[in-house]
Amino acid sequence: DIIYLNGDWITSEDAKVSVFDRGFLFADGVYEVIPVYQRRPFLLELHIQRLQRSAEAIGITFIEANYWYQLVDELIDRNNYDNGLVYIQLTFGADSQRSHLPTQPLSPTIYASMSSLHVHWDTPIPVKVAVLEDIRWQRCDIKSISLLGNIMLKREAAKLGAFEPLLHRHGRITEGASCNYFMVKNGHLYTPPADHLILAGITRTWVIQLAKSLAIEVHEEPMNVNELQHVDEVFLTSSSREVQPVGQIDDIIVGNGQCGAITAQIAEAFHASKRHLIQE
Ligand code: PMP
């Protein structure tokens, strides 16, 4: 695999980053993950816009959108993945010592690489999720490389035999450790609002658009975990999982445990948009 590091195209074995990089010491950085189908990036503009928002939120100077578009194109060209995930990481940069405040003006450390992706063309088998208290910070809208909270919650869910946690703050549903949630009730679609408590997923944005085009009413509003007992369908979304049905929440079976009709309809529309991209 060929990776990108600060202007160089090298193998991952040859890549070196300073121990004084603020990403390594403080997780002072942001990242982005972009799905690639048949060598074409999916919803690239939305991913780059989110990367810019995250970078600006932590004080990294604006980088031209074209720089990112060229970087992604070249990364796909230089690697052999037809379907893959592009990973971009941007940290505040390497200092000459460990200091909470930078001791000098720094330039960001920019790293990008690719990995393989299993693309779904049929709706996947429903998974089980576990309801857990969201212990993360109050700026989940920033796609920070500091994922300690997410990872601790993911491990706890795994211990409970669940694929993902379903997080809530004092009863209010937020998201998963690495995905967003959608519920279906009486034919309407519900998802928590894109505020500071969740990462506004690009797949989430796309699913909302697809649902609207299918004339499904979408409500972006706060929901309580108690309401989960009365929903007909639940699914989760992310760039790598696409539209993933949920069949069980803790001990509660959702619907009949199978993929619901609206979830299937949205998943099918999602597959169609991938086919459209590939055939463009
Ligand atoms: N929330 C969190 C916390 C995530 O880490 C992710 C995926 N990285 C998502 C939601 C889903 O975002 P996307 O659809 O852009 O992959």
Residues whose N, C-alpha, C, O or C-beta is under 5 A from the ligand:
A	BS01	PMP	E175 G176 A177 S178 C179 N180 L199 A200 G201 I202 T203 R204 T237 S238 S239
